[in-house]
């Protein structure tokens, strides 16, 4: 049977190659779509983390910050500081701590959205492998 395959005409071989390339291209597109869907799902999780972190920061600020500022101000006043100065310094301290927490949450969300996490790694690898096979097939 190998003798028959060696006697195929050039147009038949070209037609077979074009069919193989077309099939390969369709399969690569399917892989890219599947991988893009998977990566998009991971990006959505990152966005959800950012939104949840932002909502929690706002809620926590609305409920707790005034109480914390009042507590720190009372502590500073008990150490002999005037009421106005104690209130201002307490607000700065509490605001700084809340800003650090918010920054941490936002950075975690941003890192989940980095470009390297969204790359289509399997598709890229598969395309490289397919190119090598095609090169071998055409240069035989």
C-alpha positions in Angstrom: 0.0 0.0 0.0 2.9 2.3 0.6 3.7 2.0 -3.2 0.3 3.5 -4.0 0.8 6.5 -1.7 4.1 7.3 -3.4 2.5 7.4 -6.8 -0.1 10.1 -5.9 -0.1 13.1 -8.1 1.2 16.5 -7.0 -2.4 18.1 -7.2 -3.7 15.2 -4.9 -0.9 15.8 -2.4 -1.5 19.6 -2.5 -5.3 19.0 -2.0 -4.6 16.7 0.9 -2.2 19.2 2.5 -4.8 22.0 2.1 -7.5 19.8 3.7 -5.1 19.0 6.6 -4.2 22.6 7.1 -7.9 23.6 7.0 -8.8 21.0 9.5 -5.9 22.0 11.7 -6.8 25.7 11.5 -10.4 24.9 12.6 -9.2 22.9 15.5 -6.8 25.6 16.6 -9.6 28.1 16.5 -11.7 25.8 18.7 -8.8 25.5 21.1 -8.3 29.2 21.2 -12.0 29.8 21.9 -12.0 27.3 24.7 -8.8 28.7 26.3 -10.0 32.3 25.9 -13.3 31.4 27.7 -11.3 29.8 30.5 -9.0 32.8 30.8 -12.0 35.2 30.7 -13.5 33.3 33.6 -10.3 33.9 35.6 -10.4 37.6 34.8 -14.0 37.8 36.0 -12.9 36.3 39.3 -10.2 39.1 39.5 -12.8 41.8 38.8 -15.2 40.2 41.4 -12.4 40.4 44.0 -11.8 44.1 43.2 -15.5 44.9 43.5 -15.9 42.9 46.7 -12.9 44.5 48.2 -14.1 48.0 47.2 -17.6 47.3 48.7 -16.1 46.0 51.9 -13.8 49.0 52.3 -16.7 51.4 51.8 -19.0 49.5 54.2 -16.3 49.2 56.8 -15.5 52.9 56.5 -19.1 53.9 56.9 -19.7 51.7 60.0 -16.4 51.6 61.9 -14.2 54.6 61.0 -16.0 57.2 63.0 -15.9 54.9 66.1 -12.2 54.2 65.6 -11.3 57.8 65.1 -13.3 58.7 68.3 -11.5 56.0 70.2 -8.0 57.0 69.1 -8.9 60.7 69.8 -10.0 59.8 73.3 -6.7 57.9 73.8 -4.7 60.9 72.6 -6.7 63.3 74.9 -6.1 61.0 77.8 -2.4 61.5 77.1 -2.9 65.3 77.5 -3.4 66.3 73.9 -6.1 68.9 73.1 -9.4 67.7 71.7 -9.0 69.3 68.2 -5.4 68.0 67.7 -6.3 64.6 69.0 -9.3 64.4 66.6 -7.1 65.4 63.6 -4.3 63.0 64.4 -6.7 60.1 65.1 -8.3 60.7 61.7 -4.9 60.6 60.0 -3.9 57.3 61.8 -7.1 55.5 61.0 -7.2 56.8 57.4 -3.7 55.6 56.8 -4.5 52.1 58.1 -7.6 51.8 56.0 -5.7 53.1 52.9 -3.1 50.3 53.3 -5.8 47.6 53.6 -7.6 49.0 50.5 -4.3 49.1 48.5 -3.6 45.5 49.4 -7.0 44.3 48.1 -6.7 46.4 44.9 -3.2 45.1 44.2 -4.4 41.5 44.6 -7.2 42.1 42.1 -4.9 43.8 39.6 -2.4 40.9 39.8 -5.2 38.5 38.9 -5.8 40.6 35.7 -2.2 40.8 34.5 -1.7 40.1 30.8 0.4 37.0 31.5 -2.5 35.4 33.3 -4.7 36.0 30.3 -2.4 34.6 27.6 -3.5 31.6 25.6 -0.6 29.4 26.6 -1.9 26.0 25.3 -3.0 27.5 22.0 0.4 29.2 21.5 2.2 25.9 22.3 -0.1 23.9 20.0 0.3 26.3 17.1 4.1 26.0 17.4 3.9 22.3 17.4 1.5 22.3 14.4 3.9 24.6 12.5 6.7 22.1 13.1 4.7 19.2 11.9 3.6 21.2 8.8 7.2 22.2 8.1 8.3 18.5 8.4 5.4 17.4 6.1 6.2 20.0 3.4 10.0 19.6 3.5 9.7 15.9 4.0 
